[in-house]
């Protein structure tokens, strides 16, 4: 993951303090760890905890907003979610980070903090409509992607799902949408072969006999009827187009993170991107 990098190069430091002396000690320790001198935000425990979950809740809102746009673009001929979000991200009031229509958010923090934010609001009699809508949109992504798969594959066909961690460069599968999608497809009657550079063992421990663990990336690609790139691992950029050859038939590839260059596979596969309006 990016824990070490984030500790060394944070955008800011958030300190919840019981008193000024305790805050001074923490500020000194954290600034000694950082490679640069980020701004320090100091406050009481209540404001600090609210700030922490508010940051993640806001980020998940951007993710779900981009996924909502991808769904709209998929249904709107000529629309391209990457073109739209690039233009949105150029506006300094919005910014481009976390604004990419793809898979829903997962991991140990985002889903938890979004739900915690909404639960806190309800507990104190406030409304958290945006957070609740964000969560609903995120949960809908699995059904949306399962429906998309159904346009290109029938039950009983073999699907290779590449990428099981909730993001690249980590073995963590907690709340991973890739794992949830694999389970949903298996329940729908597909034969699901899964691959991940780091998270395959952890994912299979969750999925059990619903899926088949691929012995190699090449084998997963060669043996499938439909290929899904569900996590944007850089290793998947090395997929050889020759692995996609199917006796004159073209392999359909659903590239959820736009990891593969479509032109590289033009002779053997149809690489389809989310939110491309086609």
C-alpha positions in Angstrom: 0.0 0.0 0.0 1.0 3.6 0.5 1.1 3.8 4.3 4.8 4.6 4.6 4.7 7.2 1.8 1.6 8.8 3.3 3.3 9.0 6.7 6.4 10.7 5.2 4.5 13.0 2.8 1.1 13.8 4.3 -1.1 16.7 2.9 -1.6 17.7 6.5 -1.4 16.5 10.1 -4.6 16.1 12.1 -4.1 16.1 15.9 -6.9 15.5 18.5 -5.5 16.8 21.8 -6.6 16.7 25.4 -4.5 19.8 26.2 -2.0 22.1 24.6 1.0 20.3 26.1 0.0 16.9 24.7 -0.7 18.4 21.3 2.8 20.0 21.3 4.4 16.6 22.0 2.5 15.0 19.1 3.2 17.8 16.7 7.0 17.6 17.4 7.0 13.8 16.9 5.0 13.9 13.7 7.0 16.8 12.1 10.2 15.0 12.8 8.9 12.0 10.8 7.7 14.0 7.8 10.0 14.8 4.9 8.3 18.1 4.4 6.6 20.4 6.8 2.8 20.0 6.2 0.2 22.2 7.8 -0.9 21.0 11.3 -4.5 21.0 12.3 -5.0 20.8 16.1 -8.4 20.5 17.8 -10.2 18.6 20.5 -11.0 14.9 20.3 -14.6 15.4 19.1 -13.7 17.7 16.2 -10.7 15.6 15.3 -12.8 12.4 15.0 -15.5 14.2 13.0 -12.9 15.6 10.7 -11.3 12.2 10.1 -14.5 10.5 9.1 -15.6 13.6 7.2 -12.5 13.4 5.0 -13.1 9.8 4.0 -16.9 10.4 3.5 -16.2 13.3 1.2 -13.7 11.2 -0.8 -16.2 8.4 -1.2 -18.8 10.9 -2.4 -16.4 11.8 -5.3 -15.9 8.2 -6.1 -19.6 7.4 -6.2 -20.2 10.6 -8.2 -17.7 9.4 -10.8 -19.3 6.0 -10.9 -22.7 7.5 -11.3 -21.4 9.5 -14.3 -19.9 6.3 -15.8 -23.3 4.6 -15.6 -24.9 7.6 -17.3 -22.2 7.7 -20.0 -22.6 3.9 -20.6 -26.3 4.7 -21.5 -25.6 7.9 -23.5 -24.2 7.3 -27.0 -21.2 9.5 -27.6 -20.5 10.2 -24.0 -17.1 9.3 -22.4 -16.7 9.4 -18.7 -13.0 10.0 -18.8 -13.5 13.1 -21.0 -16.2 14.4 -18.6 -14.2 13.7 -15.4 -11.0 15.2 -16.8 -12.9 18.4 -17.5 -14.6 18.4 -14.1 -11.2 17.8 -12.4 -9.7 20.8 -14.1 -12.0 23.0 -12.1 -10.0 23.9 -8.9 -13.2 23.7 -6.9 -13.4 20.0 -7.7 -10.0 18.5 -8.5 -9.1 15.3 -10.3 -8.2 13.0 -7.4 -10.6 10.1 -6.9 -12.7 11.2 -9.8 -12.6 8.2 -12.1 -15.6 6.1 -13.0 -14.6 2.5 -12.3 -15.1 0.1 -9.5 -16.7 1.1 -6.2 -14.7 1.9 -3.1 -13.6 -0.7 -0.6 -10.9 -1.4 1.9 -10.9 -1.1 5.7 -11.5 2.7 5.9 -13.8 4.2 3.3 -16.9 1.9 3.7 -16.6 2.0 7.5 -16.2 5.8 7.8 -19.0 6.6 5.4 -21.4 4.4 7.4 -20.1 5.7 10.7 -20.7 9.3 9.5 -24.3 8.6 8.6 -24.9 6.6 11.8 -23.6 9.5 13.9 -25.9 12.0 12.1 -28.9 9.8 12.7 -28.0 9.3 16.4 -27.9 13.1 17.1 -31.0 13.8 15.0 -29.2 15.2 11.9 -29.5 14.2 8.3 -26.7 12.6 6.2 -28.5 12.2 2.9 -25.4 12.6 0.8 -23.4 10.0 2.7 -26.3 7.6 2.5 -26.8 8.1 -1.2 -23.0 7.6 -1.7 -23.3 4.3 0.1 -26.3 3.2 -2.0 -24.5 4.1 -5.3 -21.5 2.2 -4.2 -23.5 -0.9 -3.3 -25.3 -0.7 -6.7 -22.0 -1.0 -8.6 -21.8 -4.8 -8.1 -25.3 -5.3 -9.6 -24.5 -2.9 -12.4 -21.3 -4.7 -13.4 -23.0 -8.1 -13.1 -25.6 -6.9 -15.6 -22.9 -5.6 -17.9 -21.2 -9.1 -17.9 -24.6 -10.6 -18.8 -24.6 -8.7 -22.1 -21.4 -10.6 -23.2 -21.5 -14.0 -21.4 -24.0 -16.6 -20.5 -24.2 -18.7 -17.3 -21.8 -21.6 -17.5 -19.2 -19.7 -19.4 -15.7 -19.2 -17.9 -14.8 -15.7 -16.7 -11.3 -14.7 -15.7 -11.4 -11.9 -13.1 -8.0 -10.2 -12.7 -7.4 -8.2 -9.5 -8.9 -9.0 -6.1 -7.4 -6.5 -3.7 -9.4 -3.3 -3.1 -6.6 -1.3 -4.8 -3.2 -2.2 -6.4 -0.1 -2.8 -4.4 -1.8 -4.4 -1.4 -2.9 -7.9 -0.3 -6.0 -6.5 1.5 -9.4 -7.7 0.3 -11.6 -6.3 3.0 -14.8 -4.9 1.4 -13.1 -5.4 -2.0 -15.6 -4.9 -4.9 -13.6 -7.3 -7.0 -14.2 -10.1 -4.4 -17.9 -9.1 -4.2 -18.2 -9.2 -8.0 -16.5 -12.6 -8.2 -19.0 -14.0 -5.6 -22.0 -12.4 -7.5 -20.9 -13.8 -10.8 -20.4 -17.3 -9.3 -23.8 -17.1 -7.8 -25.2 -16.2 -11.2 -23.9 -19.5 -12.6 -20.6 -18.4 -14.2 -17.3 -20.3 -13.7 -15.1 -17.7 -12.2 -11.3 -18.0 -12.4 -9.5 -15.4 -10.2 -6.0 -14.0 -10.2 -4.1 -11.4 -8.2 -0.4 -10.8 -7.7 -0.7 -10.4 -3.9 -4.3 -11.0 -2.8 -5.3 -14.2 -4.4 -4.8 -16.4 -1.4 -6.7 -14.0 0.9 -9.5 -13.7 -1.6 -9.9 -17.4 -2.0 -10.1 -17.7 1.8 -13.1 -15.5 1.6 -14.7 -16.9 -1.6 -14.0 -20.6 -0.9 -15.1 -23.0 -3.6 -17.2 -20.4 -5.4 -14.1 -19.6 -7.6 -11.1 -21.3 -9.1 -7.7 -19.8 -8.3 -5.6 -19.3 -11.5 -2.2 -21.0 -11.5 -0.8 -18.2 -13.7 -1.9 -14.9 -15.3 -1.3 -16.4 -18.8 -3.4 -19.5 -17.9 -6.3 -17.4 -16.6 -6.4 -15.3 -19.8 -5.9 -18.2 -22.3 -8.7 -20.3 -20.7 -11.5 -17.7 -20.3 -14.5 -16.9 -22.4 -14.7 -13.3 -20.9 -11.9 -11.3 -19.3 -12.4 -8.7 -16.6 -9.6 -6.5 -15.4 -11.1 -5.5 -12.0 -8.0 -4.0 -10.2 -5.5 -1.8 -12.1 -2.3 -3.8 -11.2 0.6 -2.7 -13.4 1.4 -6.4 -14.0 -1.7 -6.6 -16.2 -0.2 -4.2 -18.7 2.1 -7.1 -19.6 -0.7 -9.3 -20.9 0.3 -10.7 -24.3 -2.4 -10.2 -27.0 -1.4 -13.7 -28.2 -3.0 -15.1 -25.0 -6.4 -13.7 -26.2 -6.5 -15.6 -29.5 -9.7 -17.7 -29.8 -9.7 -19.7 -33.1 -11.0 -16.8 -35.1 -13.3 -15.5 -32.5 -12.7 -12.3 -30.6 -12.3 -12.2 -26.8 -14.3 -9.6 -25.0 -12.3 -7.8 -22.3 -14.1 -5.6 -19.7 -11.3 -3.3 -18.5 -12.8 -1.5 -15.5 -9.8 0.8 -14.9 -8.6 1.3 -18.4 -5.4 -0.6 -17.7 -5.0 -2.2 -21.2 -4.4 -0.2 -24.4 -7.2 -1.2 -26.7 -5.2 -0.7 -29.9 -2.6 -3.2 -28.7 -5.4 -5.9 -28.7 -7.3 -4.7 -31.7 -6.6 -7.8 -33.8 -7.7 -10.4 -31.2 -10.0 -8.8 -28.6 -12.6 -6.1 -28.0 -11.4 -4.1 -25.0 -14.3 -2.3 -23.5 -14.0 0.5 -21.1 -16.6 1.6 -18.5 -18.5 4.8 -19.3 -17.5 4.9 -23.0 -21.1 5.3 -24.3 -21.0 2.2 -26.5 
